[in-house]
Amino acid sequence: MNERIYLDHNATAPVRPEARSALLEALDTTGNGSSVHGEGRAARAVMDLARARVAALVEGDPAGVVFTSGGTEANASALTPDYRRGEEPLALDVLITSAVEHAAVLRGHRFPAERVEVLPVDARGRLRLEALDAALARHAEAGHRALVSLMLANNETGVIQPVAEAAQRAHAHGALMHTDAVQAAGRMPASMAALGVDLMSISAHKIGGAPGAGALVIADPDLRPAPLLPGGGQERGRRGGTENVPAIAAFGAAAVSARASLESEQIRIAALRARLESALRCEFPELVLLVGDVDRLPNTSCLSLPGVPAETMVIALDLAGLAVSAGSACSSGKVAASHVLAAMGVPERIARSAFRLSFGWSSGEDDAHRALGAFRRVMPGLLRRRAA
C-alpha cells in the first residue's frame, strides 16, 4: 500500500519531534514533583517550564495552569457549581451552554440536570447571542449566578464561536465565562485576555503533544473550582494525583512549536484545505460542503455525500489510504447522527452522511493532491451505490 494520508488532526495530531524529544528526556527524570529532594526538584522544574510554555500559548498566567489528563478532565474540572475566590465561597446556580458543545461539556459537567440551560445556534452553527442575552437577564433577575461555557471552535465543523462577545455579556451579568478551546489552541489565536474568558480548557494531543495531558487555565489564580479529583496537594491543591511529567513536558514543547508557527501555519493549512475543497467540489458536485461560508478553523472541512452513510465513506477512504472522521472521534468508534448538525437544522439525510477532513502540522504540500486521488478511486463506486 502507498504511504497513507492522515487528515484527522481534529481527532489527534501526530506527535511533534520536539514533543517526542521532551517526553523521552523527561522519562529520565526519576523524581516525583511533590518531593523535596533533588530528583523531585528536577521533576518540578520540568513541569514549571511546561507550565510557562502552555500559559504562553494562550496568553494566560502560569500560576493559573492546572495540568489534567486531557481536555475532557479540564472541562469537567471547570464545569462545577462550587467555586472559591481566595477563601470566599463562590456558588454558581446555573450552567448556560450551547447545543453544539462537545459531549465533554454537554454530559461532563457537575451541575444537576435541572440547572443546565442549553441555548440554540443558527444555521451556521454559531450561538444565538440574543438567546444568551435573554438567558443571562432572566437568571440575573432571579438572583442566579451563572457559568457560561462556549467552545471556541467546533470539533466537527470547525466553526468559530463568538466567545469574546459572549464573555462581555456574561460578565455584564456577573457570570463566569469558560471556553473549551481544545480544537482552537495552536490553530488560531486563542488569547485568554483578548477573549475575556475566566477559564479555558486545552489538550496536548490536539497540538502535537503526547496523549495524557491537558490543562485548565484560569485567568485569576485565586479563582478555584472545587477539585474534580481531590487528593494530595498537587497542582496547588486544585487537582490531586501524581502529575504525568513526561506528557506534561511534551505538552510544553508542543505549545512552543505551535505558538512559534501559528501565523504561517494558518496560511499554509488554509491553502491546503482550499485546494482540496475546490477540487472536490469541481469534480464531484454531489458532495455538499457544510458551513463553507462562515469563519472556521483553517484546517477543517465538513462534507457530505447524501445517501451514502458516513461510516461507508470513512471505511472506503480508509481502504484507499486516507484517514478521515465522521462526527466526533470520541464516540468509541460508533458513528451516529451528529447532534451538532441537528442543532444547525441540517436535514437528516445530509447529516447522516457527513464526514470531516482536518489538516495539521504534519500535512505536506502533496497531501491535498493525494487525498483527491483517494476520492477519485472511491467516488465512482459510492455514487453507483447511492443511485442503486
C-alpha positions in Angstrom: 0.0 0.0 0.0 1.2 3.5 -0.7 2.0 5.8 2.2 -1.2 6.8 3.9 -2.6 10.3 4.0 -3.6 11.4 7.5 -6.4 14.1 7.5 -7.8 13.6 11.0 -5.8 16.1 13.1 -9.0 17.1 14.9 -9.1 13.7 16.4 -5.5 13.7 17.3 -2.3 15.1 15.8 0.9 13.2 15.3 3.4 13.8 18.0 5.8 16.6 17.0 9.5 15.8 17.0 10.1 18.5 19.7 7.5 16.9 21.9 8.8 13.4 21.4 12.3 14.6 22.4 11.0 16.4 25.5 9.0 13.3 26.5 11.9 10.9 26.2 14.2 13.3 28.1 11.6 13.6 30.9 11.4 9.8 31.2 14.9 10.0 32.6 13.7 12.4 35.3 13.0 10.0 38.1 11.7 12.2 40.8 8.1 13.0 41.9 7.4 16.7 41.5 6.0 16.8 45.0 9.2 15.5 46.6 11.7 18.0 48.1 14.9 16.0 47.3 17.0 16.8 44.2 15.2 14.4 41.9 11.8 15.8 43.0 13.0 19.4 42.4 14.2 18.4 38.9 10.8 17.0 38.0 9.2 20.2 39.4 11.5 22.3 37.2 10.3 20.3 34.1 6.7 21.0 35.0 7.3 24.6 35.8 8.9 25.1 32.4 6.0 23.4 30.7 3.5 25.4 32.7 5.0 28.6 31.5 5.1 27.4 27.9 1.4 26.3 28.0 0.4 29.6 29.5 2.2 31.5 26.8 0.3 29.6 24.1 -3.0 31.1 25.3 -1.5 34.3 26.9 -2.5 33.2 30.4 -0.9 33.2 33.8 1.4 30.3 34.5 0.1 30.3 38.1 -3.4 29.6 36.7 -2.4 26.5 34.7 -3.8 23.3 36.2 -2.5 20.2 34.5 -5.0 17.5 33.8 -5.2 14.2 31.9 -6.7 15.9 28.9 -9.4 18.2 27.6 -12.3 16.1 29.0 -11.0 16.3 32.5 -10.2 20.1 32.1 -13.8 20.7 31.1 -15.2 18.6 33.9 -13.0 20.5 36.3 -14.3 23.8 35.2 -18.0 22.9 35.0 -18.9 22.8 38.6 -21.3 24.9 40.7 -18.8 25.0 43.6 -16.1 27.7 43.4 -14.0 29.8 45.7 -12.3 33.1 45.1 -9.5 33.1 47.6 -11.0 31.9 50.8 -14.6 33.1 50.0 -17.1 30.6 48.6 -18.5 31.5 45.1 -21.5 29.3 44.4 -22.9 29.2 40.9 -26.5 28.5 40.3 -26.8 27.6 36.6 -24.7 26.4 33.7 -25.5 28.0 30.3 -24.1 26.4 27.2 -24.8 25.8 23.6 -26.4 22.9 21.7 -23.2 22.2 19.7 -20.8 21.7 22.5 -18.6 18.6 22.8 -20.0 15.7 24.9 -17.4 16.5 27.5 -19.3 19.7 28.2 -22.9 18.6 27.5 -22.6 15.4 29.6 -19.4 16.1 31.6 -20.5 18.9 33.9 -21.2 18.7 37.6 -24.4 20.7 37.6 -27.7 19.0 38.3 -29.6 18.5 35.1 -32.3 20.9 36.1 -29.7 23.7 36.5 -28.4 23.4 32.9 -29.7 25.6 30.1 -28.7 24.7 26.5 -29.1 27.5 24.0 -29.8 27.3 20.3 -27.4 28.0 17.4 -28.1 29.5 14.0 -28.0 27.6 10.7 -24.2 28.2 10.6 -23.7 26.7 13.9 -23.0 29.9 15.9 -24.6 30.6 19.2 -27.6 32.9 19.0 -26.3 35.8 21.1 -29.9 37.1 21.6 -30.7 33.8 23.3 -27.7 34.2 25.6 -28.8 37.8 26.4 -32.2 36.6 27.3 -31.0 33.7 29.5 -28.5 35.9 31.3 -31.0 38.6 32.0 -33.6 36.1 33.2 -31.2 34.4 35.6 -29.8 37.6 36.9 -33.3 38.9 37.6 -33.9 35.6 39.6 -30.8 36.2 41.6 -28.9 33.4 40.0 -25.2 33.5 39.3 -24.3 31.7 36.0 -21.4 29.9 34.5 -21.4 30.2 30.7 -19.5 27.6 28.7 -19.0 28.1 24.9 -16.4 26.3 22.8 -14.0 28.5 20.8 -14.1 26.2 17.7 -16.3 23.2 16.9 -14.6 19.9 16.6 -16.9 18.6 13.8 -17.4 21.7 11.6 -14.5 24.0 12.7 -17.0 26.9 13.1 -15.6 29.6 15.4 -17.9 30.8 18.1 -18.4 34.5 19.3 -16.6 33.8 22.6 -15.4 37.3 23.2 -18.9 38.7 22.7 -20.4 36.0 24.9 -17.8 36.8 27.6 -18.7 40.5 27.6 -22.3 39.7 28.0 -21.6 37.1 30.8 -19.5 39.5 32.8 -22.1 42.3 32.5 -24.5 40.0 34.4 -21.9 38.8 36.9 -21.4 35.4 35.3 -18.2 33.5 34.8 -17.1 32.5 31.3 -15.4 29.2 30.3 -14.4 28.2 26.8 -13.4 24.8 25.5 -10.5 25.7 23.3 -9.3 22.1 22.7 -9.7 22.4 18.9 -8.7 26.1 18.7 -5.5 26.4 20.7 -2.5 26.2 18.4 -4.6 26.5 15.3 -5.9 30.1 15.7 -5.2 32.9 18.1 -6.6 31.9 21.5 -5.6 34.7 23.9 -7.4 34.5 27.2 -7.0 38.2 27.6 -8.4 39.1 24.2 -11.3 36.7 24.6 -12.0 37.9 28.1 -12.6 34.4 29.5 -12.2 33.3 33.1 -11.3 29.7 32.3 -10.1 27.8 29.2 -9.6 24.1 28.5 -6.9 22.8 26.2 -5.4 19.5 25.3 -1.9 18.3 24.4 -2.6 15.7 21.8 -4.5 18.1 19.6 -1.4 20.3 19.0 1.2 17.5 18.6 1.9 16.7 22.2 1.5 13.3 23.8 -1.9 11.9 24.9 -2.5 12.0 28.6 -2.0 15.7 29.3 -4.3 18.7 29.2 -4.8 21.9 31.1 -7.5 24.1 32.7 -6.1 27.6 32.5 -7.6 30.0 35.0 -7.2 33.8 34.3 -7.3 34.6 38.1 -5.3 32.1 40.0 -7.3 32.9 43.1 -10.5 31.6 41.4 -10.7 27.9 42.4 -13.2 25.4 41.1 -13.8 22.5 43.5 -11.3 19.8 42.5 -12.7 17.1 40.3 -10.0 14.8 41.7 -9.4 15.7 45.4 -6.3 14.2 46.9 -2.9 15.4 47.8 -1.5 18.9 47.3 -0.6 18.5 43.7 -1.3 21.4 41.3 -1.6 23.7 44.4 -4.4 21.6 45.7 -6.5 22.0 42.5 -6.1 18.5 41.1 -5.0 15.5 43.1 -2.7 12.8 41.8 0.9 12.5 40.7 1.5 14.6 37.6 2.3 12.9 34.3 5.7 14.6 34.0 6.7 13.2 30.6 3.4 14.0 28.9 3.5 17.5 30.5 7.0 18.1 29.2 5.9 17.1 25.7 2.8 19.4 26.1 5.1 22.3 26.8 7.4 21.6 23.9 4.4 21.2 21.5 3.0 24.5 22.8 6.2 26.3 22.0 6.3 24.9 18.4 2.6 25.6 17.8 2.9 29.2 19.0 6.0 29.9 17.0 4.5 28.8 13.7 0.9 29.8 14.4 0.6 32.6 11.8 2.4 30.9 9.0 0.7 27.6 9.6 -2.8 29.2 9.5 -2.0 30.5 6.0 -0.3 27.3 4.8 -3.0 24.9 6.1 -5.9 27.1 4.9 -4.3 26.9 1.4 -4.2 23.1 1.5 -7.8 22.9 2.6 -9.0 25.4 0.0 -7.1 23.5 -2.8 -8.8 20.2 -1.8 -12.2 21.7 -1.3 -12.1 23.4 -4.6 -11.0 20.2 -6.5 -13.6 18.1 -4.7 -16.5 20.4 -5.5 -15.4 20.7 -9.1 -15.0 17.0 -9.8 -17.8 15.7 -7.5 -20.7 18.3 -7.4 -22.7 15.7 -5.5 -20.6 16.5 -2.4 -22.1 19.1 -0.1 -19.7 21.4 1.7 -21.2 22.3 5.1 -20.5 25.7 6.7 -18.2 26.8 3.9 -19.4 30.4 4.2 -18.6 31.1 7.9 -15.5 31.7 9.9 -14.0 28.3 10.8 -10.7 26.8 11.7 -8.3 26.9 8.7 -7.8 23.2 8.8 -11.3 21.8 8.9 -13.8 20.7 6.2 -17.2 19.1 6.9 -18.6 17.4 3.8 -21.5 15.1 3.0 -22.4 12.7 0.2 -26.2 12.5 0.8 -27.5 8.9 0.5 -24.1 7.3 1.5 -23.8 6.7 5.2 -20.9 8.4 6.8 -19.3 5.2 8.1 -19.4 3.8 4.5 -17.4 6.9 3.3 -14.9 6.7 6.1 -14.3 2.9 5.5 -14.0 3.4 1.7 -11.5 6.2 2.1 -9.6 4.3 4.8 -9.2 1.4 2.4 -7.9 3.9 -0.2 -5.3 5.1 2.2 -6.9 8.2 3.5 -7.8 8.7 7.2 -10.9 10.9 7.9 -13.6 11.0 10.6 -17.3 11.0 10.9 -18.7 13.2 13.6 -16.7 13.3 16.8 -13.8 10.9 17.3 -14.7 10.5 21.0 -17.6 8.0 20.5 -15.7 4.7 20.8 -15.8 4.1 17.1 -19.6 4.5 16.8 -21.0 6.7 14.1 -24.3 8.3 14.8 -26.2 11.3 13.5 -24.3 14.4 14.7 -26.0 16.5 17.4 -24.1 19.4 16.1 -25.6 19.2 12.6 -29.0 18.5 14.0 -28.8 21.7 16.2 -27.9 23.6 13.0 -31.1 22.3 11.3 -29.2 20.3 8.7 -31.5 17.7 7.1 -31.0 14.2 8.4 -30.2 12.8 5.0 -27.2 15.1 4.8 -26.3 14.9 8.4 -26.1 11.1 8.4 -23.7 11.3 5.5 -21.4 14.0 7.0 -17.7 13.4 7.4 -14.7 15.5 8.4 -11.3 16.3 6.9 -8.8 18.0 9.1 -5.3 19.0 8.2 -2.5 19.8 10.6 1.2 20.5 11.3 2.3 17.2 9.6 0.3 17.8 6.4 2.5 18.2 3.4 2.1 20.0 0.1 1.1 16.9 -1.7 -1.4 15.7 0.8 -4.3 17.6 -0.8 -3.4 16.1 -4.2 -3.0 12.5 -2.8 -6.3 12.9 -0.9 -8.0 13.9 -4.1 -6.7 10.7 -5.7 -8.2 8.7 -2.9 -11.6 10.3 -3.6 -11.2 9.6 -7.3 -10.8 5.9 -6.5 -13.8 5.5 -4.3 -16.4 8.0 -5.5 -17.5 6.1 -8.7 -18.4 3.1 -6.6 -20.1 5.2 -3.9 -22.1 7.1 -6.5 -23.3 3.9 -8.1 -24.3 2.5 -4.8 -26.2 5.7 -4.0 -28.0 5.5 -7.4 -29.0 1.9 -6.7 
